[in-house]
Amino acid sequence: MTKEQFILYPAIDIKNGKCVRLLFGEMGNETIYNNNPIDQAMWFIDQGAKWLHIVDLDGAVEGKSVNKIVIQKLLKKIQNKANIQLGGGIRNLENIDFWLQNSVERLILGTLAFENPNFIKKLENQYYKKIVIGADVRNGMIASHGWKNQSNISATDLIKKFNPSIINSVIYTDISRDGSLQGVSLDDTINFAKSIPHPVIASGGVSSLNDIIRLSNQFSNGIEGVIIGRALYEKKFTLTEALQKVKKAKF
């Protein structure tokens, strides 16, 4: 396995057209880091980002693409400079097709996957490896609709419903740590990755380069990458530094 296979995903969360970070997923508890998400995207690309993790936060709550125009402008600016993983408010096939036709590489389905797993099962081969399942977890159970609705379904049980051939990977987000700089839920993430047949992208709580190293050391256990948000915005470390650490890691 090559060292480049562990992927770092700088996060660009968009609310009211601005680049923000939320604390514990609370829409009312935001910090605005950049009024221009496009500038933020280019800043990450300049530091070596190969992927960007973009979420329409308003869309996740409202069930539609609220920040569509901003995201379209961002995609046009980026063009082929980085791959895009996009989520937030994608609730039907029309949304999926629109974004895939507008240079998005992967689409994150959270609420749709939770509410209608049969939709995922029926996706045709043209969506092969284009779909990422968002497993947003609070106390081990799935939360949906921008994390506002809490279920009693475990993340593992949800993922087992899907066709492995369509799913590219699963984002495992610990809501209780998201945006908190408290460190990743390493044991929970490892256990989850071992329990499903899909690669896992860790998310929530990254606070230091040590978190990046610990996660990348679990590549053989199915953790293929990590989403990094507030730690980069608060300058706990740079994306360039994190990429260098991953290159030196032994898989």
N, C-alpha and C positions, 0 to 999 in steps of 0.2 A: 504494500500500500504506500502510495506517495504521500509526502507530508502536506501537499497542497489539498488533500481531500478533506481535511478538517477546515470548515469554512466559518469565517467571522462575518456576522451580519450587522452592520451598524443600523440602528433603528431611526427611522424618521416617522414620528407619529404626528399626524396633521389634525388640528382642531381649529375651526374658524379660519382656515387658510394659513395658519401659523404652525411652526414646528415646536411641539411641546413635549413634556414628559408628565405623566400622571403619577401620583403616589397611590399604590395599592389599587390601581384601576379606577379611582374615584374621579369622575369627570369634573367635579367642582374643585379638585385639589391638583391644580396644574401649575407648572412652571414654564413660561415661554422662553425658549432659548434662541429662536431665530424667527423673525417676521417673514423670512423668505425661505421656504423649504428647498427651493432650487439651489440657492447659495449653499445651504447645508449639505445637499447631496454632492455638489461639486467639491466641497471641502473634504468630504469623506473619500471621494474618488481620487483627489489629489494625494491623499495619504495612502493610497494603494487598494482601496476597496474594490473587490471583484463582484460583490453582491450588495444590494441595499434592501432592507426590510422596511416596507412602507405600509402604514396603516391609516386608513381614514377613520379616525375615532368617532366623529359625528355620524359617519355612515354605519359604524358598528351598532350604535344605539338606535338610529332611525331606520335601519334596514334598507338603505339605498345609498348610492354614491353622492354624498353631500359635497365633498371637496373634489369633485370630478375634474373641473376646469384646471385647478391648481396642479393636480396629479398629471393631467394630460400635458400641461406645459413642462412639467418636470421630466416626463418621459421624452418629450421632443428634444429638450436640452441635452439629456444624457445620451440619447440614441444608443450607440453601441459601446459606450464607455464602461458600463457595468450591467450586470444582470439584475432584474427586479423581481422581488417577491412581494406581492401585494395582497392586503386583506382589509376588511372593514366594510360591511354592508353588501357583500356579494351573496345574493340570495336566490339567484335563478340562472338558467342557462344563457339567457340573453346577456346578463352581466359578464358571465364567464367568457363568452365568445367575444364580446366587445373588448375586454382587456387583453385577451390573448392576441387579438388582431391589432392591438396597439402596443406591441413589443414587450408586454409583460411575460416573463418566463414562467413564473409559477403563481398560482392563486391560492390564497389561504381561505379555507372554508371552516368556519367554527359553528355559528348558530345554525346554518343550513345543514351541516353534517349531523348536528345533534337532533334537530327537529325532523329531518327527513333523510335518514340513512339510506333509504331505498333510492333516493335521487343519485347518491354517489354510486350505488351498486349498478345503476343503469347507464352510467356514463360510458360512451363508446371509446374504442381504442385510440381515437384521435386525441383524446385527453390523457393519453398514457404519460405518466410521470409529470403531469402539469399541475396536479392537485396536491396541496399540502393541507393536512387536517390540523386545525388549531385546537389543542386540548388545553383549555384554560381551566385550571384546577384550584379550587378552594377547599381545604381540608380533605383532599383526595377525590372530591366530586366535581363534576363538570359544571361550569357557570357559562351562561350564554347571554345574548343580546347586549353586547358591550359589558359583560360581566355583571349585569344587573340582576339577572334571574339565576337562582341557584337550584340545581337539580340534586337528585339522590342517585345519579348514575356515575359509576367510577370511570375514570379515563380509560382504563384498560378494557372495560366492558364495551365502551363506545367504539374503540378502535377495532375490536374484534369483529365488528359488524361489516367491515369494508373489504372490498376486493383489493388484495395487495398489488395487483398489476397496475391499477390506476394511481394509487397513492405514491407520491414521491418520498414524502417524509411526514413526520408529525412534530409539531411544535409543542413542547411541554412547558407551560407557563405556570409557575407557582405565584398565584395572585397575591398571597400574603407577603411576598418579598418583592414584587414588581415595583421598580422605581425607588426602592428603599436603600440601596447600597449595603444591604445586610449580608451579602454573600449568597451564593447559589445553594439550592437544596440538592446537594450532590447525591446523597444516598437515595432520595426519592426519585431523582431523575435516572439514576443508574437502574434502580429496580423497575421503573417503568420501561426503560429501553430494553431490558432483558425479557420483559413480559410480552412484547409485541414483535411482529415480523418486519417492522418498518424502521428505517433510520430515524433517530430522534435529534431535534434541534432544541437545545436547552434555552430557557428564557426566564428572566426574573431574578433580580438581586445581585447581578455581577458587580463587584466592587473593586477588584484588583486584578493585576496580572496573574496572581496566584490562582484566582478562580479560572482564568483562561487555561492555565497549565493543567490544573486538576481535571478540567473537563476534557481537554484534548488527550489526556492520558487514558481516557475511557473510550477512545475511538473503537477499540476492539470489542467493547461491550455494546456498541450500537449508537453511541453519541457522535454525530457527524459534524456538529457545529454549534454555535451559540450566538444568540442575539444580544447585542450590547447597546444600552441606551444611556442612562444617566451618568454612568461612569465615564463615558467619553465626553459628555457635555460638561461635566463638572471637572474635567481634566485630571481624573485620577491616574490616567495613563493615556497615551495616544494610540490611535489605530495602528500606526506604523510600528510602535513598540510591541503591540499585541501580535501583529503579523509576524514579526521577527521571532517572538517566543514560540509561536506555532511551528515555524520553519525548523526550529532547533529541537522540537519535540520528537520523540521516538515512538513510532506507531508499530 
